[in-house]
């Protein structure tokens, strides 16, 4: 019982006892309990607030979760245990989870500055020596590497470039530890496993599995992973110094028309060192043009991952004649089409239109007559891409020159005709009278 309640009860008991022992009214004696202060009751609150609930406190004994640690630097490849998780580690003492790609025989691990395409840190493994005319690039897919700290530099020991923004590039022709495995290419990707320990001042280490974007070198020919595709060569003669060659296609399929063209000059260097122009701006579609040397090696083109459909392939000398071919590209198809173009072997067409006609003359390669005719806007696009000539009628006449031999469809306003161009000659085409219905 609380001491205050006990004191009140004791005082009441004394009052009763005194009343029973005497009939006289005498004042009650003051009773004080030892050690008990006289309480002063607080003023009552009209709306007392309930006491707040006690706060729960976490026990100090609950362990905190720790982030998993990265791979450990290990100089003995026999002790490398590749984690099954995505490759991570540290480059120059900074923890990284890099993106991975393979391009031109190099395996690259890199990080970019946030929101930019600027490389911040990068480790490149040159898996094969640079190709030459005598020694073409060696295959790197489906292979394994094991390099020890004491391994001598050579063709079986990839040279490593360690790049850290703002610092000099560090080269390692050897003296590092590596366990590496690369799988085959599929859908433009290559899977692999890596454990790499570099003896730089910060003990760079990378370990784990990866799926790398694969960029095929220009010396490697297209394969099933690039299908459907069309590839071939362009042999060009009769050009002037500084001439450039243009290749392209116009495609027609259920998704709508698509166009592509690339242009490049000659390069006397061997193919492994020659200039080449890639274009993958319309992924998954891609195209490449590898320069010819103007002598024995022709230009080489590739049009990759094309949607199945009808295509007009073309090759031309910039500012000069063009050759072409219509083809059907099936699903999974792998077509090879070679072109030969002599810039000195050209002809022309003289068009006679109705007096007073002011329309321009357009020419485009003739397609199979059993195929539907191109609507006007597509015909104009094809005419510009391939022939690249638009000649105005003057006094009802126009002459179109510098045409490669072949059959062309000529359109002037609503009039349409077919004409065959022969080298060294100018064909005449009369559009002055409307074409009679068959």
C-alpha positions in Angstrom: 0.0 0.0 0.0 1.4 3.5 -0.8 2.6 5.4 2.2 0.2 8.4 1.6 -2.9 6.1 1.6 -1.6 4.3 4.8 -1.2 7.7 6.6 -4.8 8.8 5.8 -6.2 5.5 7.0 -4.3 5.7 10.3 -5.5 9.3 11.0 -9.2 8.3 10.5 -8.6 5.4 12.9 -7.4 7.7 15.6 -10.5 10.0 15.2 -12.8 7.1 15.7 -10.9 5.9 18.8 -11.0 9.3 20.4 -14.7 9.8 19.8 -15.6 6.5 21.5 -13.5 7.2 24.7 -15.0 10.7 25.6 -18.2 12.5 25.2 -16.6 16.0 25.3 -15.7 17.7 22.1 -12.0 18.2 22.1 -9.8 19.2 19.2 -8.1 16.4 17.2 -4.4 16.1 17.8 -2.2 16.7 14.7 -0.7 13.5 13.6 2.4 13.4 11.5 3.8 10.3 10.0 7.6 9.9 10.1 9.2 10.6 6.8 5.8 11.3 5.0 5.6 14.8 3.5 2.2 16.5 3.4 1.0 16.2 -0.3 -0.3 19.2 -2.1 -2.8 17.9 -4.7 -2.5 19.4 -8.2 -5.4 21.3 -9.6 -7.6 19.0 -11.6 -7.3 19.3 -15.4 -10.6 19.3 -17.4 -9.1 17.2 -20.1 -6.1 15.3 -18.9 -3.7 14.1 -21.6 -3.0 10.4 -21.5 0.6 9.5 -20.8 2.6 8.8 -23.9 3.4 5.2 -24.6 6.9 4.1 -23.8 9.3 4.2 -26.7 10.6 0.9 -28.0 14.4 0.8 -28.1 16.4 -1.6 -30.2 18.6 -3.8 -28.2 22.3 -3.2 -28.7 22.8 -6.8 -29.2 21.0 -6.9 -32.7 23.8 -7.3 -35.4 23.8 -4.8 -38.3 23.9 -6.2 -41.9 27.2 -5.5 -43.7 27.6 -5.0 -47.4 29.3 -7.9 -49.1 33.0 -7.4 -49.5 34.6 -7.3 -53.0 37.1 -9.8 -54.4 40.5 -10.2 -52.7 43.7 -9.6 -54.7 45.2 -12.9 -55.4 48.5 -13.4 -57.3 48.2 -17.2 -57.8 45.7 -18.1 -60.5 45.5 -21.6 -59.1 43.7 -20.0 -56.1 41.3 -18.0 -58.2 37.7 -18.8 -57.3 35.5 -16.8 -59.7 32.4 -15.5 -58.0 29.1 -16.3 -59.6 27.9 -12.7 -59.3 28.4 -9.9 -61.7 32.0 -8.8 -62.0 33.1 -6.1 -59.5 36.2 -5.1 -57.7 38.4 -2.0 -57.5 40.3 0.0 -60.1 43.0 2.3 -58.8 41.7 1.9 -55.3 38.1 2.8 -56.1 35.3 0.2 -55.8 33.7 -0.4 -59.2 31.0 -2.5 -60.9 32.1 -2.0 -64.5 30.3 -2.4 -67.8 32.0 -4.9 -70.1 32.5 -4.9 -73.9 34.6 -6.6 -76.5 35.8 -4.6 -79.5 38.5 -5.1 -82.0 40.1 -8.0 -80.0 40.0 -6.2 -76.7 38.1 -7.1 -73.5 37.2 -3.8 -71.8 36.0 -3.2 -68.2 35.1 0.4 -67.7 33.1 2.9 -65.7 31.6 6.2 -67.0 31.0 9.5 -65.3 27.4 9.7 -64.1 25.1 11.0 -66.9 27.9 11.2 -69.5 29.8 9.0 -71.9 33.2 10.0 -70.5 35.3 7.1 -69.4 36.4 7.5 -65.8 38.3 4.2 -65.2 39.1 1.5 -67.6 41.0 -1.8 -67.8 41.7 -3.2 -71.3 43.0 -6.6 -72.1 44.4 -6.9 -75.6 43.6 -10.5 -76.2 45.2 -10.7 -79.6 48.0 -8.8 -81.3 47.0 -6.1 -83.7 46.3 -7.8 -87.1 48.6 -7.2 -90.1 48.6 -8.2 -93.7 50.8 -11.2 -92.8 49.1 -12.1 -89.5 45.3 -11.6 -89.5 43.4 -11.3 -86.2 43.2 -14.5 -84.2 39.9 -15.7 -82.9 39.3 -14.9 -79.2 35.8 -16.4 -78.6 35.4 -19.8 -77.0 38.9 -19.6 -75.4 40.5 -19.6 -71.9 43.5 -17.8 -70.5 45.6 -18.4 -67.4 48.5 -15.9 -66.8 50.9 -16.1 -63.8 52.9 -13.3 -62.3 56.0 -14.9 -63.7 54.6 -15.5 -67.2 56.8 -14.0 -70.0 55.2 -11.4 -72.3 54.1 -12.8 -75.6 51.2 -13.6 -77.9 49.6 -15.8 -75.3 49.8 -13.1 -72.6 47.4 -10.3 -73.2 48.8 -6.8 -72.7 46.8 -4.8 -70.2 46.2 -1.1 -70.2 45.1 0.4 -66.8 43.5 3.9 -67.2 42.5 6.2 -64.4 41.2 9.6 -65.4 43.8 12.3 -64.9 46.7 9.9 -64.6 49.2 8.4 -67.0 48.2 5.1 -68.6 49.9 2.1 -67.0 50.9 -0.8 -69.3 51.3 -4.4 -68.2 52.7 -6.7 -70.9 53.0 -9.3 -68.1 53.6 -9.5 -64.4 49.9 -9.9 -63.4 47.6 -12.8 -62.5 44.6 -13.7 -64.7 42.0 -16.4 -65.1 39.7 -15.7 -68.0 37.1 -17.7 -70.0 35.1 -16.4 -73.0 32.1 -18.2 -74.5 30.7 -17.9 -78.0 28.8 -15.0 -79.5 25.0 -14.9 -79.4 22.7 -12.0 -80.2 25.6 -9.6 -80.1 26.7 -10.7 -76.6 29.5 -12.8 -75.2 29.4 -14.4 -71.7 32.5 -14.9 -69.7 34.3 -15.3 -66.3 37.3 -13.4 -65.0 39.6 -13.1 -62.1 42.3 -10.4 -62.6 44.9 -9.1 -60.1 47.2 -6.3 -61.3 50.2 -5.3 -59.1 49.7 -1.5 -59.3 50.1 0.6 -56.2 46.4 0.2 -55.3 46.2 -3.5 -56.1 43.6 -3.4 -58.8 41.3 -6.5 -58.8 38.3 -7.6 -60.8 36.4 -10.8 -60.4 33.0 -12.3 -61.4 30.9 -13.2 -64.4 29.8 -11.0 -67.2 27.8 -10.6 -70.4 29.8 -8.3 -72.8 28.5 -6.4 -75.8 30.5 -7.7 -78.7 31.7 -5.4 -81.5 33.0 -7.6 -84.4 36.3 -6.3 -85.9 36.1 -5.3 -89.6 38.5 -8.1 -90.5 36.0 -10.7 -89.2 33.3 -11.7 -91.7 29.6 -11.7 -90.7 28.1 -14.9 -89.4 24.8 -16.4 -88.3 24.5 -14.0 -85.4 24.3 -11.1 -88.0 21.5 -12.7 -90.1 19.6 -11.7 -92.0 22.3 -9.9 -93.9 23.7 -9.0 -97.3 27.4 -8.6 -97.9 29.7 -8.3 -100.9 32.4 -6.3 -102.7 32.4 -3.2 -104.9 35.1 -3.1 -107.5 35.6 0.4 -108.9 37.7 1.5 -111.8 38.0 4.7 -113.9 37.8 7.1 -111.0 39.8 10.3 -110.4 42.1 10.8 -107.4 40.3 11.6 -104.2 37.1 9.8 -105.4 34.8 8.2 -102.8 32.5 5.2 -103.0 28.9 5.2 -101.7 26.9 2.1 -100.8 23.3 1.9 -99.6 20.0 0.2 -99.6 16.3 1.0 -99.7 14.2 -1.6 -97.9 10.5 -2.3 -98.2 8.7 -4.5 -95.6 5.6 -4.7 -93.5 7.0 -2.2 -91.0 7.5 0.5 -93.7 10.5 1.7 -95.9 14.0 2.0 -94.5 17.1 3.6 -96.0 20.8 3.5 -95.3 24.0 4.7 -97.1 27.7 5.0 -96.2 30.5 6.8 -98.1 34.3 6.3 -97.9 37.4 7.0 -99.9 40.1 4.7 -101.0 42.9 3.6 -98.6 46.1 1.9 -99.9 46.8 0.3 -96.5 46.2 -3.4 -96.0 42.7 -4.4 -95.0 43.7 -4.9 -91.4 44.9 -1.3 -91.2 42.5 0.3 -93.7 39.9 2.8 -92.8 36.4 1.5 -92.3 33.0 3.1 -91.5 30.6 1.4 -89.1 27.0 2.5 -88.6 24.8 1.0 -85.9 22.6 4.0 -85.3 19.5 2.0 -86.1 20.1 -1.0 -83.9 19.7 -3.9 -84.3 20.3 -3.0 -87.9 23.9 -2.1 -88.8 26.0 -1.5 -91.8 29.8 -1.3 -92.5 31.9 -0.1 -95.4 35.6 -1.1 -95.6 37.8 0.9 -97.9 39.3 -0.6 -101.0 42.9 0.2 -102.1 42.2 1.2 -105.7 44.2 -1.7 -107.0 43.6 -5.4 -106.2 41.4 -5.1 -103.1 37.8 -3.9 -103.6 35.6 -2.1 -101.2 33.6 -4.4 -98.9 30.2 -3.7 -97.5 27.9 -5.4 -94.9 24.2 -4.7 -94.2 23.3 -6.7 -91.1 20.2 -7.8 -89.2 17.9 -6.6 -91.9 14.1 -7.1 -91.5 13.0 -9.6 -94.2 11.6 -7.8 -97.3 12.4 -6.4 -100.7 15.6 -4.4 -101.0 17.3 -2.2 -103.6 21.0 -2.5 -103.1 23.3 0.1 -104.7 26.9 1.2 -105.1 28.1 4.4 -106.7 31.0 6.7 -107.2 30.1 9.9 -105.4 29.1 12.4 -108.0 29.2 9.7 -110.7 27.3 6.6 -111.9 25.6 4.0 -109.7 25.0 0.3 -110.1 22.2 -1.6 -108.3 20.3 -4.8 -107.8 16.8 -5.7 -106.4 16.9 -8.7 -104.0 14.5 -10.4 -101.6 16.0 -10.9 -98.1 14.4 -13.8 -96.3 14.3 -14.5 -92.5 17.7 -15.8 -91.5 19.1 -15.1 -95.0 22.8 -14.6 -95.8 23.1 -13.1 -99.2 26.3 -12.2 -101.1 26.1 -9.6 -103.9 29.1 -8.2 -105.7 29.2 -5.0 -107.8 31.5 -3.9 -110.6 31.5 -0.3 -111.6 33.6 1.4 -114.3 33.1 5.2 -114.0 34.1 5.7 -117.7 31.4 3.4 -119.1 28.3 5.5 -118.9 25.4 6.5 -121.1 22.4 8.9 -121.0 18.8 9.6 -121.8 17.2 12.4 -123.8 13.6 13.1 -122.8 11.1 14.9 -125.1 8.0 16.0 -123.2 4.9 17.8 -124.2 5.4 21.4 -125.2 5.1 23.7 -122.2 5.8 20.9 -119.7 7.7 22.2 -116.6 8.0 19.0 -114.5 11.4 17.6 -113.6 12.7 14.3 -114.9 13.3 11.6 -112.3 15.0 8.2 -112.9 15.1 5.1 -110.7 16.2 1.5 -111.2 13.4 -0.7 -112.7 12.1 -3.4 -110.4 10.5 -6.7 -111.4 7.4 -5.8 -113.4 5.4 -8.3 -111.3 6.2 -6.2 -108.2 3.8 -3.3 -107.3 5.0 0.1 -108.5 6.4 2.5 -106.0 4.2 5.3 -104.9 5.4 8.8 -105.9 7.1 9.8 -102.6 9.0 6.5 -102.4 10.0 6.7 -106.1 11.4 10.2 -105.5 13.4 8.9 -102.5 14.8 6.0 -104.4 15.7 8.2 -107.4 17.6 10.5 -105.2 19.4 7.8 -103.3 20.6 5.8 -106.3 20.7 8.1 -109.4 20.9 11.5 -107.5 19.9 13.4 -110.6 16.8 15.7 -111.0 16.9 17.4 -114.4 14.4 20.2 -115.3 12.7 20.3 -118.6 13.7 23.3 -120.8 11.5 23.8 -123.9 10.0 20.4 -123.3 13.4 18.7 -123.4 16.0 17.3 -120.9 19.1 15.2 -121.1 20.3 13.0 -118.2 23.9 12.0 -118.4 26.5 9.9 -116.5 24.2 6.9 -116.1 25.5 3.4 -115.6 24.2 0.8 -118.1 20.8 -0.8 -117.1 17.1 -0.4 -117.1 15.5 2.7 -115.6 12.0 3.9 -114.9 11.5 7.5 -116.0 8.8 9.7 -114.6 7.8 13.2 -115.7 4.6 14.3 -113.9 2.1 11.6 -114.3 3.9 10.0 -117.3 5.9 6.9 -116.7 8.2 5.0 -119.2 11.0 2.4 -119.1 14.3 2.9 -120.9 17.5 1.0 -121.2 20.8 2.8 -121.0 23.8 1.6 -123.0 27.4 2.7 -122.3 28.5 5.3 -124.9 25.0 6.1 -126.1 22.2 8.4 -125.4 18.7 6.8 -125.5 15.8 8.8 -126.7 12.5 8.8 -124.8 9.4 10.5 -126.2 6.8 11.6 -123.6 5.1 14.2 -125.7 2.0 12.0 -126.2 0.3 10.2 -123.4 1.0 6.5 -123.1 -1.6 4.3 -124.7 -3.5 2.0 -122.4 -2.6 -1.7 -123.0 
